[in-house]
Amino acid sequence: MRKSLLLISVFLLNSVLLLSSDEDKTLFPIFKEEAIKRGYELPKPYGINFIFVNMKQNVDINSLNLTGNLSVGKLNLGELSNFISVKSTTAKTSNTNTLVKADLWVFPFLNLYGVFGKTKGNSSAIVDINLLNKPFLKNYNFTLKYEGITYGAGAVIAGGYKNFFSVVDFNYTTTKLDIIDGNISALIISPKFGYNFDFHNTRNSFWIGAMYQNISQTLKGDINNVITFPKNIRVPNGKFEVKESTSSPWNPSIGFRTEINKSLEFTSELSFGKRKSIIFSFGYRM
């Protein structure tokens, strides 16, 4: 998987460099002449961005299943789920994403992009565990640590009037986990409304908006890696499966972007409320 993503990144970068070798002859964005005649100032069509995201939020636990054989001493009691029960409804997740994004303004109002990179995080739930119908662990911190490769695609629809602008960003990503079994899929929709302004020979943008995020993640692994059983209790082939989804789909956000020059730009965005995130992006346009 990592070798494939590396090849994809090299291909995308080479493609962008080749396409941008002569900006005046480039096809993109289509209808750029008409947009320029109407007074719109367009960004350079091709871009590479390096993005850092840190996000914390609550998620709902849709199911938490345990399987395997339970042994007490030399006695094999059979299927684990008949003797152990786990109660929990919510968990807290914390994720860090390091991504590369390649994008293209196909039309003055439409940008398409692809992203890939690495995700590292953890999911922590407070659970009550009953064993043989008796309390075994109460308020137990059931923590799963994971990391994996993230890839996906998205689109931005943009419009504006004078210095005011509005954009809607759609993207879908998948993370293949490599420490524990499972995957994370995320659909994100971000509408924004903002204002462009000049300051000390720089072009800047400020916006307010919202983020809709629908995350579905399935985490699987060995029970013995997350629960410490007494010495006389063994679950040699015990497995867990946790399915989680977003608790609060919407949250507000604010952001700022500055053009260091026509090619270099820096973006930051802060989301708050029940989901908290901070995003930094450094981009190069060609």
N, C-alpha and C positions, 0 to 999 in steps of 0.2 A: 504493500500500500504506500509506504513512504517513498519508495523508488518511483512509483507511478506519479505521485504528486510532485516530486522533484522534476521529472520529465515534463509534466504539464506546465510547471512554473517557468522552466527554461523556454519551452515552446511559446508561452504567452508573452514573455518578455521579449524574445526575439521577434515575434510577430509585431508587437507594438513598436519596437525600434525600426523595423523595416517599413511599416506603414507610415510612420511619422518622419521618415528621412527627408521628405519634401512636403512641408505643410501646405504650400500653395496648391499642390496637385492632388491633395487628398480628397477623397469623395465625401468624407464625413465632416460635420453632420450634413445629411441630405437636407436641401432647402436652406442652406446657410446664407446664400446670397439674399434670398427674400427676407430672412430674419434680420440681417444686417441693414438692409434698405429701410426696414421699419424701425430702426433705431436700437435694436437689441445688441448688447455686448456679449459675445459668446465665449465660453472657455475653450481652451485647446481640446481637440476631440479625444485624445488618448491619455490614459492615466494609469499610474501605478501607485498604490497606497499601502503603507505599512501601518497596521492598526493594533492597538492594545485595548482590551475590554476587561473590566473587572465588574462582576455583577453578583448581587446577593438578593435572595428572595425566598419566600415560603412556597412550598409546593404541597399539593394534596397527595396522600398515599392512597391510591385506588385499590391496591391489593398488596399483600405481603405473604407469600407462600413459602413454606418450608417442606422439604422432602428428604427422605433417607431413612435408614434403619436406626432405631434407638436401642442401645445396649446398656444395661445396668449391671455392673460386675460381669459375670459370665452369662447372664440371662439376656437373650435377644428378645426385645419386646415387639419388634416389628416396625411398621410405618410410623415415622416420627410425628406426623401431623395428628395422629390419634392420641398423642400424649402431651404435646406441647402446643400452646396457643400464644399468639402475639397480638397485642392491642396497640395501635397507634393510628392517628388520622392525618397528621401533618409532619413535614420535615423542613429543615432549612438547607438551602443549597448555596454554595459559593463557587463561582467559576471564574477562571482567568483564561482569556483567549488571546493568542498572538496570531495575527492573520495577515495575509497579503491579498490585496484586491486589485484586479485588472479591469478597467472599465472603458467604455466607448460611448460617446454621444452619437447615436445613430441618426436622430433628428434633433433639432434644437430643443425639443420638449421631451425627448426620451433618451435615457441613459441605460445601457445594459452592462452587467458586470458579473464576474465570477470571483469567488473567494476560496481560499484554502489556508490551512494553518494548523495550530495545535491548541487543544483545550485541556485544561487541568482543573480539577475541582473536587468537591466533596459534598456528600449529602448526609445530614445528621438528623436523626429522629430520636425522641425520647419514647421508649416503649416499655410496656409491662409484659413480662414473660411468665406464664404459668407452666409448670412442669408436673406431670402426673396429678393434674387438678389442684396443685398447690402453688402459691406464689414462689417463684424461683428468683426472678430479678425484677425489681420495681424501679421505675424511672431510669432504666438502662439506656445509656447513650449508644445507640446503634448507628455507627458512623462508617460510611463507605467512601473510600478515596479512589479516584479514577483519573485517567487521562487518555487522550486519543487524538486521532486526526479528524479535522473538521473540513468539510468542503460544501459548496453550495453555489447558488446563483440568485440574482436579483434584478430589479428594474426600478428606475426612478422616473416619475412623471413630474415635469416641472412647468411652471408658468409664472408670469410676472407682469406688473404694471409700474412703470417708472422705477423707483427704488424698492418697491415692495415685491415680494415673491412668495410663492407657495410651492411645496413639493410633497409628494407622497412616495415613500420608499417601501418596496415590497421585497422580501427575500426569504428563501427557504434553505436551511442547512441541515446536514446530517453529520453526526460525530460517531465514528466507529471506535469504541473503547478497546484499549489493549492491556489494561491492568486487570480489570474484571470483565466478565462477559457482559454484553449488552450494547445499547446504542441510545443516542439522544437525537431527536428530530425537533426542529424549531421553525415555526412560521412567525415572522415579524413584519408588522405593518406600522410605518411611522409617518403620520401626517405632520407637516410643519408649516408655519407661517412666519415670515421674517422680513428684515429690512437691510438693504445694502447701503454702506456709507464709506466715504474716504477719510483717512486719518493719517497724517504725516506720510503722504505718498504711498500709502498702502490701501488696498481694496479690502473691505471687511464686511462681514455679515453677522447679524445676530438674529436668533429665532426662538420662538416658543413652540412647543408641540406636544405630542403624546406618543406613547409606544404601546402597541398591542403585541403581546407575545403569547403564543400558544405552544408550550413545550410539552413533549411527551417523551419520557425516558424510562427505559427498562434496564435494571441493574441486576446481574446474576453473579453468583460465586459460591465459594465454600463457606458453610456456616462456621466452621472452626476458625476461620480467619477473622471473624467479627464477634463471636460469642465464646467466652471461656467457660467450659463446663467443669464441674467437679471431677476429680480423678476417677471416680467409680462409674461415671457416665460417659459413654462414647457414642459419637455419631460419625463413624469413619467416612461415610459417603454422603454426608448431609449437604444439601444445597439450599440456597435461598433465591427468591425472585421477587423483586420490588418493582412495582409499576407506579410512576408518579406523573402528575400533570400540574399545570400552572394554577396557583390559588387565586391570584389577582391578575387578570389579563391586561388591564390598562394601568398606565401610570404617566404622569406629566414629565416633561423634559424641557431643558433650555440648552442652547448651544451657541458656539461662536466659531467663526472661521476667518482667517486672515491670509491674504495673498502676499507672500514675501516678495514675489515678483510674478511675472506671467506664467512661470513654470512651477514654482514652489508654493505650497500652501500647507497651513497647519489648521487642524480642526479639533475642537474639544466639545464634548456633550455630557451633560449631567442629568440623570434621571433620579427622581425621588418619589417618596410615598411608600407604599408597601413593597415595591421593588426599587432597589437602589443600584445604580450603575454609574460608571465613569468611563468615557471613551476618549482616547487620544488617537489622532491619525495624522501622519505626515505623508504628503503626496507630491508626486512629480507629474506634471502634465506636458504633453508633447504635441 
